[in-house]
Structures are given as structure tokens and as C-alpha cells.
Amino acid sequence: MILSFLQHQWKAFWRSKNTGKSVAVRVVMAFLLLYLFLNVVVVAYFLDEILDELFPLERVLDAFNGILLYYFIFDLLMRFQLQELPTLSVRPYLALRVSRDQIVNYLSVSSLWTGFNLAPVMLTLPFLLKQVLPYHGVGIFWGYLLAIIGLTLFNHFFSLWFKRKVNLNSWFLLAFVAVVAGLGLLDFHWHIISISYVSKLLFTHLYQLPVLAFIPLFMAIAIFFINYKFLKNNLYLDELRSDHSGEKTSTDISFFNKFGVAGQLAATELKLVLRNKRPSSSLKICGLMMFYGLLFYPNPAYGVGFGWKIFAGMFMTGIFIINYGQFMFSWQASHFDGIMAHKIKALDFFKSKLILFYSFSSITYILTIPYVYFGWKVLLVQSAMLLWNLGINTLIVLYFATRNYKRIDLSKGASFNWEGVGASQWILSIPLFTLPFVVYAPFSLLGQSMAGVLCIGFVGLAGMMTRNFWLGLLVKEFSEKRYQIAEGFRNE
Amino acid sequence: MIEIKDLKKTYNGITVVDIPSLQINKGESIGLVGNNGAGKTTLFRIILDLIRKDSGVVLSKDSNVSDTDTWKDYTGSYLDEGFLIEYLTPEEYFYYIGSLYQVSRADIDVKLEAFTDFFNGEILGKKKYIRDLSKGNQCKVGVVACLMQNPEIIMLDEPFANIDPSTQFRLKNMLKQVAAEGQITSIVSSHDLNHVTDVCKRILLMEKGLIIKDIQTDGNTLEELESYFSVMK
């Protein structure tokens, strides 16, 4: 039985739309995975030297002990955010002649196959082999390994159980991140409290008495059975769903009302963004992206020139256009027939997209104004890039949207979801990332970088002023492609 | 009202719709019947300009539906859930539809009151998104949204399929009333021969893309259709 479960899951993976049908997507996916894997291997191999660099005053093993607890707190956080609950896949089996125990066993065991469970072992094993085994002996080596595996499994089943039990919304997660970040600051920066002290305390005991490794293992077994029991008692279709549907309210976003039909469409699309899993996670990315400047602005390594500032400014003010816009109109695939058959002019449809883009970009622009702290030039670049995003990038994104025929299921999460990804997204990124530099580079080479930035802003402004002309062309393009788009969206 | 000439649509070499000529007059109530794959939904989609036809024209009030948008002003349609916006509450959806057709919220509220019986307390004020409604209730939302546009043409694809018996009776009565008033042209497809012969005054029978029968409903129509479908292999 388990064998045929596994067989079905194998087929489900390879035949799933998320896996991506086209060869190009698969190749890129394989490269990405390989790249991630290599990163992990490299980090793991040099972990002792990295630790030595970070904590020069401490013994390597102490430093290692000090970060372990942090790792597992972060691990838990990432799991809350990214780990998928293996639920709906059991649906066809519930009514067949398969015992509940078998199904629950299968659910528990098959959920183990995830990168989250591989990563801790892969990250620490080389370190343990290099530093612990030769200098501290076999007993301690096994103690560490068992403890790490135990904690990993504990995190695994705990997050599964917790996610099913509690409705985790993003605010909860944000609060969790803030708390962890705060603790980290208090710990490493201000040295007020010390998680690393607790971590050291715990793992030093382990060092002295490797048998203690059985404690995390027992914890893992205990939570496994709690999860097992919970699953078994709740193996009903309506209760297995990961999202608890609470009361939904009707809202009216009156800000958009003054823009007529286009405004109504924009308001409806805003609800699309807020009420569905995948688009709302792209909104969260917008929030995170606003900290992008911190990577570039304070760092003297990126120089006094404008190059990196242009890059950062484009992302911070335009991330919604880029990240949400790249999948346009796929978001509306499930009701695209309605959009076509109802009384909606194509021009209004396009205008509604612009309204949405303008609103989000303006918000991120206003929120990133405080970066002026790093000099007025930063604000200048951000302003120029805002104009560029509104004037040029919106049009590029919308043009590519008329060539995107892939359906997106709104209810699926965003992480590792390849549904709707096709060649058009890869090609789209080329003009998006290079065009501002095409404008800027000639000025920069002549030593007139300031003029280059102004020119970017000016071109963007020109694009905004002439947008009706471009929209007209887009509408024409759209009406030629409309059958193809609708046809593609109908293919589930 | 609607005129079809030389219409042809093929998928992978198989003809799915082939209608040399069809004339639908104002106020007619058309019932579209045929087995799965006969081309009913494809015909609907072509009339609504949702799929490209290989040849021929569809004229709505003498203008080509592929070239102009004006037919959208007076055509209300509900083919499937693809017409609903699943992440809105039913109320929000009705207001959205209203805003497209310049019907104010207050007017929408008044119109919705007339459908209280039809909704049977399952749609409004339930604090659910459309995606959380059952198929039958989704169908109710779609049909009502279509009627609220003050349409001159109504097009419904298998509206009876998922709704409960009481709602079927109410929907039938609504459609009959529409037909009796003679102002609105309606095209309704169904697999339930009793319903279509009861509601529609003219029946189009499709088989493999062709309209093989075009009959005015009378006492014998039901029998005629039943005998056709019972000998089909």
C-alpha cells in the first residue's frame, strides 16, 4: 500500500503543473537547486573557519554551541512560513479500503522528505567530522549528531502540528520575526540578554554528557505521537484544510471610486491581492524589499557612483510592478471569461492595472524616503527610479502580459511554486533590468552620472505623459491576443 | 437579434461547431440541447466572442461581435464559474457587476430583494467568499448577476445542472416570465429535456457541431426529443 502511495506521489510531483512543463523551466529549476545545494556544501565545509572569523575570541566548538539554538529558532520560523502541509493528497484514499493508520503513517512519513530536514544535517555533519570527531571522540560526535537530528525532527512535527492547530496569519509571523530579530540585537549587539549563552549552556552539557542527546530525540518522538493522534482524530475533509475559513466581510475601497470603471477594477484586483495566498505573499516581498537599500546605501564597497543606487531604487519603488506584474493577467485567469464577456472596455482594464501600479509604487516610494539619511543623492535616484517605474516599467510589464497564457491557481502558496512561470518571465527581466542602465551608461562614461540619473527620470516622466498613446497600442495588441490568452487561462 | 452565418470552428481537425445559418429573433426563448461534445458550450463562447472562430460571422443587432464591444452592454451571460470572481463575497460581486453597468448600489440592493426567494437565505449575509459556496449556490450568484444587468439577451449554459429542485422550479418560473414578457431574448442549454421543453419556445438540437433540429415547442416536442436521445448510440 505504502508503495502505491509513494508511486502516486512520484507521479503527482512530475505531472504537477507547479513542476513546470517546459524544459527551460526544469533546467533553470535544476540549476537553482544545484546552486542552493552547493552553497550549503560550501558553507558546511568551511563552517569552522567561518565561526573562527566571526567569533575570534572563542573556541570553535563554543561558538558552534552558541549558534545552534539560533539556528533551530530560525528553522522553526522558516518552517512556519514555507513548509507545506501534506493534506489534500490523501483525499482520494479516505473513502477507499485503506485503514486510517496507514493513511496517517503515510502522511507523517512522507512529510519528512523536505529540504528542511536535510539542511541541518548537511550543514553540521562536515563540521562534526572535521572538528568534533578527531578532537573530542566518537561518543561526543554521536551525541551531537543525534541531538541535531532530534531537534530537526522535533521542529518538523511541531511545525506540522502547530500549523494545523493554529491559524497562522502573516502578522503573527511578522511578530515572530521581529521578536527573533530583537532578541538577536539584544544578544549580539547590546549584549543585554544572551540566547547564545543558553545555547552554550545546553550544548556544553551535551558535550559533557553525550547521553543527553536522547532528550531531543524523545521530544521528537513525543511530538510525533501528538501529531499522529491529532491527525488520526481529525482525518476529515473539512478539518484537514490548512486555511480555516473564518467570517468574511464585504469591504468597499472608496479611494478608487473616483476613477470610474477602471477604479472599480483596480479595487477588485486589490482584493485579489489581499485575499489570496500567492499574491499576498508577493505583497509581503514588497515589504521586505524596502529594506533592500540597507544592503547598498551604507556600504562603501558599492562606491559613490549611482550604479547600485539605480538598481536598489528600481527594486524598492518598483518591486510590486516587477513581482506582481510579471504574472499579469494570470492572476485573473480563473475569471477571465467573465472579464471578457462583461461590459469592460480593454482600455479600462489596462488603466486599472496602471492605477494599481501607481498606487503601490507611490506607497513604497513614500515609505523609502527616510533613506535620504544616506544623502540627498539617494533620494534623487529613488525619485528618478519611481518615474522610470511608473513611466516605462509598467508599460513593459503590461506588454509582456499580453503574451502570457499561463493559468495561476490563486489558492496555492508562493514558495517554490512554479505555476504560471514561463519563458515570458525570463525574457521580461531583460528589458526590466537593463534599460535604465542603457539610458544611464552613456552619461556615466562621459563622467556626467548626475545627468544620467536625471535623464532616467525624464524618460520615465515622458513615458507617463504619453501613456495614453502606449495604452492604445497595448489595447490593440491585447485584442489580437485575447482569444489566445483566454484559451490558455481555461486550461487547468 | 442574433444572426449567425457560415460559422465554423474546428479543434485538431474535428469540427465542433458548423452552423451555415441561424437567425434568433427578439424575444425568442431558445433551448439548446445535445449530448456532451455536441458543441453547445463552444457555440455559447463563440457568440460571446470568447473563442476565435475559423470562419463565419456572429451578428448581434447587426454588428459583428468580434469587432465591437457594444453587444456587451445588453448581453447578460453565465456559462460557468469562470464568470465569477471567487475571492469576493456575493454582495461585493453584485456591486462590482452593478458598477460595470452603471447600476448604483441602492438599485442593486432593491433588485436583490426581488431574488430573496431564489436565494433561499443561502447567499446574502453569509460572510463567505464565492469560492466557499457550493456549486449550486455559485450558480445562483451567476444567474442573478446576469439578470441584474438589465440585459436584452440572456445566455445560460446548463443553469439547472447543480441547483436544488426548489431553485430549479423558481428559475424555470423566472425564465418563463421573461419569455412571456417577450422583451428579452434568452438562450438556455440543458440536459434536462423536461425543463427546456417547459421553458423554451424554440428548441435547437445539436449533434457533433451541427444543428440537426430546429423546432417550435409543442405538445409532441418532449416525446420527439426523448425518442432522439434514446436511440442515440
Contacts between the chains, C-beta under 8 A, distances in Angstrom:
chain1	res1	chain2	res2	distance
A	245	B	128	7.4
A	245	B	129	8.0
A	245	B	132	5.7
A	247	B	127	4.2
A	248	B	89	5.7
A	248	B	127	5.1
A	248	B	128	5.7
A	248	B	129	5.2
A	248	B	132	7.7
A	249	B	89	7.4
A	249	B	127	6.4
A	250	B	89	4.7
A	250	B	91	4.7
A	250	B	92	4.9
A	251	B	92	7.6
A	252	B	95	7.7
A	261	B	99	6.7
A	261	B	100	6.2
A	264	B	96	6.4
A	264	B	99	4.3
A	264	B	100	7.1
A	268	B	85	6.5
A	268	B	88	7.0
A	268	B	92	8.0
A	268	B	96	5.7
A	271	B	87	6.2
A	271	B	88	6.4
A	271	B	92	7.4
A	272	B	85	7.8
A	272	B	87	5.9
A	275	B	87	4.4
A	275	B	129	7.1
A	276	B	87	5.7
A	334	B	81	7.6
A	334	B	82	6.5
A	334	B	86	6.1
A	335	B	82	5.9
A	335	B	83	6.7
A	335	B	84	6.2
A	335	B	85	4.8
A	335	B	86	7.0
A	336	B	82	6.9
A	337	B	45	7.9
A	337	B	50	5.7
A	337	B	79	6.8
A	337	B	80	7.4
A	337	B	82	3.9
A	337	B	83	5.8
A	338	B	82	6.2
A	338	B	83	3.8
A	338	B	84	6.6
A	338	B	85	6.9
A	340	B	48	7.5
A	340	B	49	7.3
A	340	B	50	5.7
A	341	B	48	4.7
A	341	B	49	7.9
A	341	B	50	6.5
A	341	B	72	7.0
A	341	B	75	7.6
A	341	B	77	5.2
A	341	B	79	7.9
A	341	B	83	6.7
A	342	B	72	6.6
A	342	B	83	7.8
A	342	B	97	7.1
A	342	B	100	5.5
A	343	B	69	7.6
A	343	B	72	4.3
A	343	B	73	5.6
A	343	B	100	5.1
A	343	B	101	5.9
A	343	B	149	7.6
A	344	B	72	7.6
A	344	B	100	6.1
A	345	B	69	6.4
A	410	B	86	7.7
A	410	B	87	6.9
A	411	B	131	7.8
A	483	B	50	7.6
A	483	B	51	5.8
A	483	B	52	4.0
A	486	B	50	5.6
A	486	B	51	7.2
A	487	B	51	6.6
A	490	B	82	7.1
